Amino acid sequence: MNKKEKYELLLQQATALMKGESDLIANLANLCALIKETFGFLWVGFYLVKNDELVLGPFQGPIACTRIPYGKGVCGTAWKQQRPIIVSDVEQFPGHIACCSLSNSEIVIPLLKDNLIVGMLDIDSEFLGAFNEEDASFLSSLLTEIPI
């Protein structure tokens, strides 16, 4: 299967997984597992907005940073800029927070409720340039399916 086909299947599976489930943490946990199992990324997880920082939520992969300040690192910058961010080489991103030395590229997608950011989907890959606009588009669509 190519990437597009994997994402199309993932969207169908995610919709089925979340059907009838209203618990946010349960849905985020299952989505992390589904994304990681589908693509084999190094790290897949959510950070949730709590006051003026992002706090680690459900994830799959190596140990992660627990708290990320607003505007710091890739996640905090995506929150501040209110948009997805794709980083082909994390070493080139000013202020990158290295939670795992194996990570080489990253994508962060805002999780919205009523047009407000309530969290971030963060995915890391050990490969340079692992993410592109196709990933951003499919992952953004996936996040709109989460009952929040």
OpenMM code with the backbone's topology and positions (N, CA, C; nanometers):
from openmm import Vec3, app, unit

residues = "MET ASN LYS LYS GLU LYS TYR GLU LEU LEU LEU GLN GLN ALA THR ALA LEU MET LYS GLY GLU SER ASP LEU ILE ALA ASN LEU ALA ASN LEU CYS ALA LEU ILE LYS GLU THR PHE GLY PHE LEU TRP VAL GLY PHE TYR LEU VAL LYS ASN ASP GLU LEU VAL LEU GLY PRO PHE GLN GLY PRO ILE ALA CYS THR ARG ILE PRO TYR GLY LYS GLY VAL CYS GLY THR ALA TRP LYS GLN GLN ARG PRO ILE ILE VAL SER ASP VAL GLU GLN PHE PRO GLY HIS ILE ALA CYS CYS SER LEU SER ASN SER GLU ILE VAL ILE PRO LEU LEU LYS ASP ASN LEU ILE VAL GLY MET LEU ASP ILE ASP SER GLU PHE LEU GLY ALA PHE ASN GLU GLU ASP ALA SER PHE LEU SER SER LEU LEU THR GLU ILE PRO ILE".split()
positions = [
    Vec3(0.0836, -0.1191, 0.0000),
    Vec3(0.0000, 0.0000, 0.0000),
    Vec3(0.0877, 0.1250, 0.0000),
    Vec3(0.0454, 0.2256, -0.0745),
    Vec3(0.1173, 0.3516, -0.0698),
    Vec3(0.0661, 0.4352, 0.0480),
    Vec3(0.1284, 0.5495, 0.0711),
    Vec3(0.0942, 0.6323, 0.1872),
    Vec3(-0.0527, 0.6755, 0.1860),
    Vec3(-0.1012, 0.7175, 0.0701),
    Vec3(-0.2406, 0.7629, 0.0600),
    Vec3(-0.3365, 0.6500, 0.0973),
    Vec3(-0.3115, 0.5323, 0.0463),
    Vec3(-0.3977, 0.4174, 0.0772),
    Vec3(-0.3930, 0.3831, 0.2258),
    Vec3(-0.2740, 0.3918, 0.2859),
    Vec3(-0.2624, 0.3673, 0.4303),
    Vec3(-0.3432, 0.4682, 0.5093),
    Vec3(-0.3343, 0.5954, 0.4698),
    Vec3(-0.4113, 0.6985, 0.5411),
    Vec3(-0.5618, 0.6784, 0.5230),
    Vec3(-0.6046, 0.6425, 0.4033),
    Vec3(-0.7478, 0.6195, 0.3803),
    Vec3(-0.7994, 0.5060, 0.4679),
    Vec3(-0.7234, 0.3982, 0.4777),
    Vec3(-0.7603, 0.2870, 0.5644),
    Vec3(-0.7571, 0.3295, 0.7115),
    Vec3(-0.6538, 0.4042, 0.7485),
    Vec3(-0.6422, 0.4527, 0.8865),
    Vec3(-0.7632, 0.5377, 0.9254),
    Vec3(-0.8080, 0.6255, 0.8353),
    Vec3(-0.9254, 0.7091, 0.8647),
    Vec3(-1.0499, 0.6237, 0.8874),
    Vec3(-1.0674, 0.5197, 0.8075),
    Vec3(-1.1807, 0.4296, 0.8256),
    Vec3(-1.1719, 0.3564, 0.9597),
    Vec3(-1.0521, 0.3066, 0.9914),
    Vec3(-1.0327, 0.2347, 1.1177),
    Vec3(-1.0527, 0.3276, 1.2373),
    Vec3(-1.0022, 0.4489, 1.2275),
    Vec3(-1.0163, 0.5447, 1.3376),
    Vec3(-1.1625, 0.5787, 1.3621),
    Vec3(-1.2370, 0.5985, 1.2560),
    Vec3(-1.3797, 0.6288, 1.2691),
    Vec3(-1.4516, 0.5137, 1.3395),
    Vec3(-1.4200, 0.3912, 1.3003),
    Vec3(-1.4813, 0.2743, 1.3637),
    Vec3(-1.4403, 0.2625, 1.5102),
    Vec3(-1.3127, 0.2871, 1.5401),
    Vec3(-1.2635, 0.2791, 1.6782),
    Vec3(-1.3339, 0.3781, 1.7710),
    Vec3(-1.3575, 0.4984, 1.7192),
    Vec3(-1.4142, 0.6041, 1.8036),
    Vec3(-1.5661, 0.6068, 1.8053),
    Vec3(-1.6280, 0.5298, 1.7174),
    Vec3(-1.7749, 0.5300, 1.7095),
    Vec3(-1.8337, 0.4892, 1.8442),
    Vec3(-1.9121, 0.5763, 1.8993),
    Vec3(-1.9790, 0.5478, 2.0258),
    Vec3(-1.8929, 0.5698, 2.1491),
    Vec3(-1.7661, 0.6070, 2.1316),
    Vec3(-1.6782, 0.6319, 2.2466),
    Vec3(-1.6599, 0.7819, 2.2653),
    Vec3(-1.7011, 0.8321, 2.3798),
    Vec3(-1.6928, 0.9766, 2.4041),
    Vec3(-1.5740, 1.0171, 2.4910),
    Vec3(-1.5020, 0.9197, 2.5469),
    Vec3(-1.3899, 0.9548, 2.6343),
    Vec3(-1.2696, 0.9992, 2.5514),
    Vec3(-1.2266, 1.1220, 2.5712),
    Vec3(-1.1171, 1.1786, 2.4921),
    Vec3(-0.9880, 1.1007, 2.5091),
    Vec3(-0.9496, 1.0688, 2.6307),
    Vec3(-0.8230, 0.9987, 2.6551),
    Vec3(-0.8239, 0.8607, 2.5895),
    Vec3(-0.9339, 0.7897, 2.5997),
    Vec3(-0.9443, 0.6582, 2.5360),
    Vec3(-0.9269, 0.6706, 2.3845),
    Vec3(-0.9921, 0.7686, 2.3245),
    Vec3(-0.9810, 0.7875, 2.1800),
    Vec3(-0.8400, 0.8288, 2.1382),
    Vec3(-0.7781, 0.9186, 2.2134),
    Vec3(-0.6418, 0.9612, 2.1799),
    Vec3(-0.5437, 0.8452, 2.1930),
    Vec3(-0.5616, 0.7637, 2.2963),
    Vec3(-0.4735, 0.6483, 2.3168),
    Vec3(-0.4844, 0.5508, 2.1997),
    Vec3(-0.6054, 0.5201, 2.1587),
    Vec3(-0.6242, 0.4290, 2.0458),
    Vec3(-0.5712, 0.4877, 1.9155),
    Vec3(-0.5879, 0.6179, 1.8960),
    Vec3(-0.5356, 0.6797, 1.7741),
    Vec3(-0.3829, 0.6730, 1.7688),
    Vec3(-0.3183, 0.6944, 1.8825),
    Vec3(-0.1717, 0.6828, 1.8870),
    Vec3(-0.1281, 0.5437, 1.8432),
    Vec3(-0.1915, 0.4442, 1.9003),
    Vec3(-0.1563, 0.3059, 1.8661),
    Vec3(-0.1838, 0.2775, 1.7189),
    Vec3(-0.2964, 0.3245, 1.6691),
    Vec3(-0.3333, 0.3002, 1.5293),
    Vec3(-0.2330, 0.3649, 1.4341),
    Vec3(-0.1955, 0.4899, 1.4595),
    Vec3(-0.0995, 0.5597, 1.3731),
    Vec3(0.0367, 0.4918, 1.3793),
    Vec3(0.0817, 0.4592, 1.4997),
    Vec3(0.2135, 0.3956, 1.5150),
    Vec3(0.2164, 0.2589, 1.4474),
    Vec3(0.1119, 0.1800, 1.4657),
    Vec3(0.1060, 0.0473, 1.4037),
    Vec3(0.0969, 0.0556, 1.2513),
    Vec3(0.0279, 0.1568, 1.2012),
    Vec3(0.0109, 0.1707, 1.0562),
    Vec3(0.1399, 0.2135, 0.9880),
    Vec3(0.2114, 0.3089, 1.0484),
    Vec3(0.3276, 0.3675, 0.9813),
    Vec3(0.4624, 0.3326, 1.0447),
    Vec3(0.4627, 0.2836, 1.1676),
    Vec3(0.5887, 0.2497, 1.2325),
    Vec3(0.6731, 0.3696, 1.2721),
    Vec3(0.6089, 0.4849, 1.2934),
    Vec3(0.6834, 0.6034, 1.3342),
    Vec3(0.7512, 0.5803, 1.4689),
    Vec3(0.8572, 0.6554, 1.4956),
    Vec3(0.9314, 0.6450, 1.6208),
    Vec3(0.8441, 0.6797, 1.7418),
    Vec3(0.7693, 0.7891, 1.7311),
    Vec3(0.6902, 0.8378, 1.8447),
    Vec3(0.5635, 0.9021, 1.7916),
    Vec3(0.4520, 0.8687, 1.8538),
    Vec3(0.3221, 0.9267, 1.8195),
    Vec3(0.2527, 0.9601, 1.9504),
    Vec3(0.2138, 1.0852, 1.9672),
    Vec3(0.1469, 1.1198, 2.0919),
    Vec3(0.0741, 1.2518, 2.0860),
    Vec3(0.0029, 1.2759, 2.1942),
    Vec3(-0.0725, 1.3996, 2.2093),
    Vec3(-0.0208, 1.4769, 2.3285),
    Vec3(-0.0176, 1.6077, 2.3129),
    Vec3(0.0033, 1.7007, 2.4229),
    Vec3(-0.1258, 1.7793, 2.4368),
    Vec3(-0.1709, 1.7969, 2.5595),
    Vec3(-0.2969, 1.8663, 2.5850),
    Vec3(-0.2710, 2.0001, 2.6517),
    Vec3(-0.3456, 2.1009, 2.6091),
    Vec3(-0.3311, 2.2354, 2.6645),
    Vec3(-0.3847, 2.2375, 2.8074),
    Vec3(-0.2984, 2.2799, 2.8991),
    Vec3(-0.3379, 2.3009, 3.0391),
    Vec3(-0.2736, 2.4307, 3.0836),
    Vec3(-0.3579, 2.5320, 3.0981),
    Vec3(-0.3138, 2.6678, 3.1320),
    Vec3(-0.2190, 2.7190, 3.0247),
    Vec3(-0.0946, 2.7480, 3.0587),
    Vec3(-0.0033, 2.8087, 2.9629),
    Vec3(0.1036, 2.7119, 2.9117),
    Vec3(0.0716, 2.5821, 2.9144),
    Vec3(0.1679, 2.4840, 2.8656),
    Vec3(0.0964, 2.3629, 2.8067),
    Vec3(0.1738, 2.2839, 2.7337),
    Vec3(0.1248, 2.1570, 2.6812),
    Vec3(0.1722, 2.0472, 2.7753),
    Vec3(0.0809, 1.9600, 2.8137),
    Vec3(0.1121, 1.8509, 2.9060),
    Vec3(0.0952, 1.7187, 2.8320),
    Vec3(0.1915, 1.6309, 2.8515),
    Vec3(0.1919, 1.5013, 2.7852),
    Vec3(0.0619, 1.4252, 2.8090),
    Vec3(0.0077, 1.3736, 2.7007),
    Vec3(-0.1112, 1.2894, 2.7059),
    Vec3(-0.0759, 1.1502, 2.6565),
    Vec3(-0.1732, 1.0780, 2.6038),
    Vec3(-0.1471, 0.9435, 2.5534),
    Vec3(-0.0413, 0.9450, 2.4433),
    Vec3(0.0459, 0.8425, 2.4450),
    Vec3(0.1485, 0.8323, 2.3415),
    Vec3(0.1946, 0.6887, 2.3267),
    Vec3(0.2661, 0.6641, 2.2168),
    Vec3(0.3311, 0.5370, 2.1876),
    Vec3(0.4742, 0.5685, 2.1467),
    Vec3(0.5710, 0.5061, 2.2099),
    Vec3(0.7102, 0.5275, 2.1737),
    Vec3(0.7967, 0.5513, 2.2956),
    Vec3(0.9201, 0.6011, 2.2723),
    Vec3(1.0125, 0.6255, 2.3831),
    Vec3(0.9590, 0.7310, 2.4807),
    Vec3(1.0196, 0.7348, 2.5975),
    Vec3(0.9852, 0.8348, 2.6990),
    Vec3(0.9871, 0.9740, 2.6373),
    Vec3(0.8955, 1.0593, 2.6817),
    Vec3(0.8779, 1.1906, 2.6201),
    Vec3(0.8898, 1.3032, 2.7222),
    Vec3(0.9041, 1.4229, 2.6708),
    Vec3(0.8998, 1.5428, 2.7548),
    Vec3(0.7596, 1.5535, 2.8146),
    Vec3(0.7510, 1.5900, 2.9413),
    Vec3(0.6226, 1.5948, 3.0088),
    Vec3(0.5483, 1.7263, 2.9868),
    Vec3(0.6216, 1.8376, 2.9856),
    Vec3(0.5591, 1.9694, 2.9704),
    Vec3(0.6360, 2.0523, 2.8690),
    Vec3(0.5609, 2.1227, 2.7853),
    Vec3(0.6204, 2.2096, 2.6836),
    Vec3(0.5563, 2.3472, 2.6960),
    Vec3(0.6377, 2.4514, 2.7187),
    Vec3(0.5827, 2.5865, 2.7309),
    Vec3(0.5273, 2.6392, 2.5981),
    Vec3(0.4331, 2.7291, 2.6080),
    Vec3(0.3757, 2.7982, 2.4928),
    Vec3(0.4879, 2.8645, 2.4126),
    Vec3(0.4912, 2.8382, 2.2835),
    Vec3(0.5892, 2.9008, 2.1964),
    Vec3(0.7254, 2.8335, 2.1932),
    Vec3(0.7446, 2.7249, 2.2675),
    Vec3(0.8753, 2.6577, 2.2726),
    Vec3(0.8706, 2.5253, 2.1974),
    Vec3(0.9832, 2.4908, 2.1343),
    Vec3(0.9902, 2.3662, 2.0597),
    Vec3(0.8938, 2.3669, 1.9420),
    Vec3(0.8839, 2.2544, 1.8743),
    Vec3(0.7948, 2.2452, 1.7581),
    Vec3(0.6485, 2.2508, 1.8020),
    Vec3(0.6141, 2.1780, 1.9074),
    Vec3(0.4749, 2.1760, 1.9543),
    Vec3(0.4301, 2.3134, 2.0039),
    Vec3(0.5111, 2.3742, 2.0872),
    Vec3(0.4757, 2.5056, 2.1409),
    Vec3(0.4690, 2.6127, 2.0334),
    Vec3(0.5553, 2.6000, 1.9323),
    Vec3(0.5538, 2.6947, 1.8200),
    Vec3(0.4280, 2.6756, 1.7354),
    Vec3(0.3904, 2.5506, 1.7093),
    Vec3(0.2675, 2.5235, 1.6336),
    Vec3(0.1458, 2.5782, 1.7079),
    Vec3(0.1477, 2.5663, 1.8407),
    Vec3(0.0389, 2.6206, 1.9230),
    Vec3(0.0355, 2.7722, 1.9090),
    Vec3(0.1485, 2.8353, 1.9215),
    Vec3(0.1563, 2.9815, 1.9122),
    Vec3(0.1152, 3.0309, 1.7740),
    Vec3(0.1618, 2.9615, 1.6703),
    Vec3(0.1318, 3.0027, 1.5330),
    Vec3(-0.0040, 2.9536, 1.4845),
    Vec3(-0.0695, 2.8669, 1.5655),
    Vec3(-0.2045, 2.8181, 1.5340),
    Vec3(-0.2097, 2.7442, 1.4000),
    Vec3(-0.1077, 2.6594, 1.3753),
    Vec3(-0.1031, 2.5894, 1.2468),
    Vec3(-0.0170, 2.4640, 1.2575),
    Vec3(-0.0356, 2.3706, 1.1631),
    Vec3(0.0531, 2.2545, 1.1582),
    Vec3(0.1953, 2.2976, 1.1226),
    Vec3(0.2922, 2.2232, 1.1725),
    Vec3(0.4319, 2.2473, 1.1372),
    Vec3(0.4956, 2.1144, 1.0975),
    Vec3(0.5674, 2.1173, 0.9858),
    Vec3(0.6433, 2.0030, 0.9366),
    Vec3(0.7911, 2.0400, 0.9452),
    Vec3(0.8689, 1.9564, 1.0117),
    Vec3(1.0123, 1.9808, 1.0254),
    Vec3(1.0870, 1.8627, 0.9640),
    Vec3(1.1567, 1.8889, 0.8544),
    Vec3(1.2291, 1.7828, 0.7841),
    Vec3(1.3542, 1.7379, 0.8579),
    Vec3(1.4171, 1.8334, 0.9305),
    Vec3(1.5379, 1.8043, 1.0072),
    Vec3(1.5301, 1.8816, 1.1379),
    Vec3(1.5038, 1.8115, 1.2475),
    Vec3(1.4834, 1.8793, 1.3757),
    Vec3(1.6069, 1.9565, 1.4215),
    Vec3(1.7254, 1.9173, 1.3745),
    Vec3(1.8478, 1.9888, 1.4119),
    Vec3(1.8492, 2.1304, 1.3544),
    Vec3(1.7691, 2.1542, 1.2517),
    Vec3(1.7626, 2.2855, 1.1874),
    Vec3(1.6502, 2.3731, 1.2414),
    Vec3(1.5708, 2.3198, 1.3344),
    Vec3(1.4591, 2.3969, 1.3894),
    Vec3(1.5067, 2.4729, 1.5128),
    Vec3(1.5042, 2.6061, 1.5087),
    Vec3(1.5501, 2.6848, 1.6241),
    Vec3(1.4672, 2.6534, 1.7495),
    Vec3(1.5351, 2.6172, 1.8568),
    Vec3(1.4658, 2.5896, 1.9829),
    Vec3(1.4046, 2.4515, 1.9923),
    Vec3(1.4410, 2.3623, 1.9012),
    Vec3(1.3872, 2.2263, 1.9075),
    Vec3(1.4176, 2.1652, 2.0442),
    Vec3(1.3184, 2.0989, 2.1021),
    Vec3(1.3341, 2.0298, 2.2303),
    Vec3(1.3597, 1.8830, 2.1992),
    Vec3(1.4788, 1.8372, 2.2298),
    Vec3(1.5163, 1.6986, 2.1979),
    Vec3(1.4744, 1.6055, 2.3110),
    Vec3(1.3561, 1.5487, 2.2988),
    Vec3(1.3096, 1.4513, 2.3984),
    Vec3(1.3735, 1.3146, 2.3745),
    Vec3(1.4016, 1.2841, 2.2489),
    Vec3(1.4630, 1.1566, 2.2125),
    Vec3(1.5673, 1.1829, 2.1044),
    Vec3(1.6886, 1.1389, 2.1285),
    Vec3(1.7977, 1.1643, 2.0348),
    Vec3(1.7802, 1.0908, 1.9017),
    Vec3(1.6903, 0.9941, 1.8942),
    Vec3(1.6673, 0.9201, 1.7705),
    Vec3(1.5794, 0.9947, 1.6707),
    Vec3(1.5102, 1.0987, 1.7180),
    Vec3(1.4186, 1.1728, 1.6322),
    Vec3(1.4948, 1.2630, 1.5357),
    Vec3(1.4572, 1.2558, 1.4071),
    Vec3(1.5206, 1.3399, 1.3053),
    Vec3(1.4238, 1.4301, 1.2312),
    Vec3(1.2968, 1.3919, 1.2239),
    Vec3(1.1965, 1.4786, 1.1626),
    Vec3(1.0684, 1.4703, 1.2440),
    Vec3(0.9815, 1.5694, 1.2243),
    Vec3(0.8647, 1.5807, 1.3119),
    Vec3(0.7514, 1.6515, 1.2390),
    Vec3(0.6291, 1.6156, 1.2762),
    Vec3(0.5108, 1.6869, 1.2309),
    Vec3(0.4210, 1.7096, 1.3523),
    Vec3(0.3642, 1.8279, 1.3600),
    Vec3(0.2742, 1.8632, 1.4699),
    Vec3(0.1470, 1.9208, 1.4096),
    Vec3(0.0332, 1.8668, 1.4534),
    Vec3(-0.0976, 1.9078, 1.4027),
    Vec3(-0.1850, 1.9517, 1.5207),
    Vec3(-0.2408, 2.0738, 1.5165),
    Vec3(-0.3283, 2.1174, 1.6252),
    Vec3(-0.4583, 2.0361, 1.6332),
    Vec3(-0.5016, 2.0110, 1.7560),
    Vec3(-0.6301, 1.9478, 1.7858),
    Vec3(-0.7229, 2.0601, 1.8303),
    Vec3(-0.8326, 2.0774, 1.7572),
    Vec3(-0.9217, 2.1913, 1.7807),
    Vec3(-1.0562, 2.1508, 1.8392),
    Vec3(-1.1083, 2.2395, 1.9234),
    Vec3(-1.2459, 2.2295, 1.9710),
    Vec3(-1.3033, 2.3700, 1.9655),
    Vec3(-1.4103, 2.3875, 1.8896),
    Vec3(-1.4723, 2.5184, 1.8728),
    Vec3(-1.3699, 2.6227, 1.8283),
    Vec3(-1.2851, 2.5856, 1.7336),
    Vec3(-1.1810, 2.6718, 1.6763),
    Vec3(-1.0731, 2.7143, 1.7749),
    Vec3(-1.0645, 2.6492, 1.8894),
    Vec3(-0.9582, 2.6746, 1.9862),
    Vec3(-0.8691, 2.5515, 1.9954),
    Vec3(-0.7388, 2.5734, 2.0056),
    Vec3(-0.6464, 2.4607, 2.0185),
    Vec3(-0.6546, 2.4045, 2.1595),
    Vec3(-0.6852, 2.2744, 2.1686),
    Vec3(-0.6940, 2.2066, 2.2982),
    Vec3(-0.5816, 2.1043, 2.3153),
    Vec3(-0.5066, 2.0831, 2.2072),
    Vec3(-0.3968, 1.9878, 2.2141),
    Vec3(-0.3211, 1.9839, 2.0836),
    Vec3(-0.2188, 1.8989, 2.0814),
    Vec3(-0.1352, 1.8816, 1.9629),
    Vec3(-0.1096, 1.7342, 1.9405),
    Vec3(-0.1211, 1.6915, 1.8157),
    Vec3(-0.0726, 1.5605, 1.7751),
    Vec3(0.0719, 1.5806, 1.7321),
    Vec3(0.1618, 1.5062, 1.7922),
    Vec3(0.3046, 1.5180, 1.7641),
    Vec3(0.3546, 1.3817, 1.7165),
    Vec3(0.4197, 1.3788, 1.6009),
    Vec3(0.4740, 1.2545, 1.5477),
    Vec3(0.6196, 1.2772, 1.5103),
    Vec3(0.7054, 1.1871, 1.5571),
    Vec3(0.8487, 1.1935, 1.5277),
    Vec3(0.8896, 1.0717, 1.4459),
    Vec3(0.9856, 1.0939, 1.3571),
    Vec3(1.0432, 0.9849, 1.2789),
    Vec3(1.1948, 0.9861, 1.2949),
    Vec3(1.2530, 0.8682, 1.2875),
    Vec3(1.3990, 0.8606, 1.2928),
    Vec3(1.4599, 0.8957, 1.1577),
    Vec3(1.3772, 0.9124, 1.0549),
    Vec3(1.4247, 0.9444, 0.9204),
    Vec3(1.4085, 1.0928, 0.8901),
    Vec3(1.5052, 1.1506, 0.8235),
    Vec3(1.4967, 1.2896, 0.7782),
    Vec3(1.3883, 1.3010, 0.6711),
    Vec3(1.3148, 1.4115, 0.6718),
    Vec3(1.2163, 1.4382, 0.5674),
    Vec3(1.1037, 1.3380, 0.5584),
    Vec3(1.0632, 1.2829, 0.6714),
    Vec3(0.9606, 1.1780, 0.6696),
    Vec3(0.8193, 1.2298, 0.6434),
    Vec3(0.7974, 1.3599, 0.6614),
    Vec3(0.6614, 1.4141, 0.6545),
    Vec3(0.6500, 1.5216, 0.5466),
    Vec3(0.5277, 1.5322, 0.4914),
    Vec3(0.5006, 1.6350, 0.3913),
    Vec3(0.3563, 1.6825, 0.4052),
    Vec3(0.3117, 1.7621, 0.3090),
    Vec3(0.1760, 1.8179, 0.3141),
    Vec3(0.0677, 1.7101, 0.3069),
    Vec3(0.0968, 1.5984, 0.2434),
    Vec3(0.0015, 1.4876, 0.2387),
    Vec3(-0.0257, 1.4360, 0.3804),
    Vec3(0.0814, 1.4207, 0.4588),
    Vec3(0.0650, 1.3793, 0.5990),
    Vec3(-0.0174, 1.4827, 0.6758),
    Vec3(0.0175, 1.6087, 0.6585),
    Vec3(-0.0528, 1.7156, 0.7306),
    Vec3(-0.2018, 1.7159, 0.6976),
    Vec3(-0.2341, 1.6976, 0.5715),
    Vec3(-0.3737, 1.6984, 0.5284),
    Vec3(-0.4522, 1.5811, 0.5880),
    Vec3(-0.3987, 1.4603, 0.5753),
    Vec3(-0.4683, 1.3430, 0.6281),
    Vec3(-0.4782, 1.3473, 0.7810),
    Vec3(-0.3697, 1.3862, 0.8474),
    Vec3(-0.3727, 1.3904, 0.9939),
    Vec3(-0.4677, 1.4985, 1.0451),
    Vec3(-0.4741, 1.6111, 0.9759),
    Vec3(-0.5702, 1.7157, 1.0130),
    Vec3(-0.7131, 1.6644, 0.9988),
    Vec3(-0.7395, 1.5915, 0.8907),
    Vec3(-0.8728, 1.5319, 0.8710),
    Vec3(-0.9040, 1.4322, 0.9815),
    Vec3(-0.8048, 1.3526, 1.0180),
    Vec3(-0.8230, 1.2545, 1.1243),
    Vec3(-0.8639, 1.3224, 1.2552),
    Vec3(-0.7982, 1.4313, 1.2882),
    Vec3(-0.8263, 1.4993, 1.4150),
    Vec3(-0.9663, 1.5599, 1.4192),
    Vec3(-1.0236, 1.5931, 1.3036),
    Vec3(-1.1597, 1.6469, 1.3036),
    Vec3(-1.2637, 1.5398, 1.3386),
    Vec3(-1.2238, 1.4137, 1.3303),
    Vec3(-1.3145, 1.3024, 1.3618),
    Vec3(-1.3219, 1.2696, 1.5112),
    Vec3(-1.2333, 1.3284, 1.5909),
    Vec3(-1.2300, 1.2970, 1.7333),
    Vec3(-1.3444, 1.3695, 1.8046),
    Vec3(-1.4304, 1.2948, 1.8740),
    Vec3(-1.5363, 1.3609, 1.9502),
    Vec3(-1.4787, 1.4262, 2.0764),
    Vec3(-1.4775, 1.5567, 2.0787),
    Vec3(-1.4197, 1.6291, 2.1929),
    Vec3(-1.5305, 1.6978, 2.2701),
] * unit.nanometer
topology = app.Topology()
chain = topology.addChain("A")
for resn in residues:
    res = topology.addResidue(resn, chain)
    for name in ("N", "CA", "C"):
        topology.addAtom(name, app.Element.getBySymbol(name[0]), res)
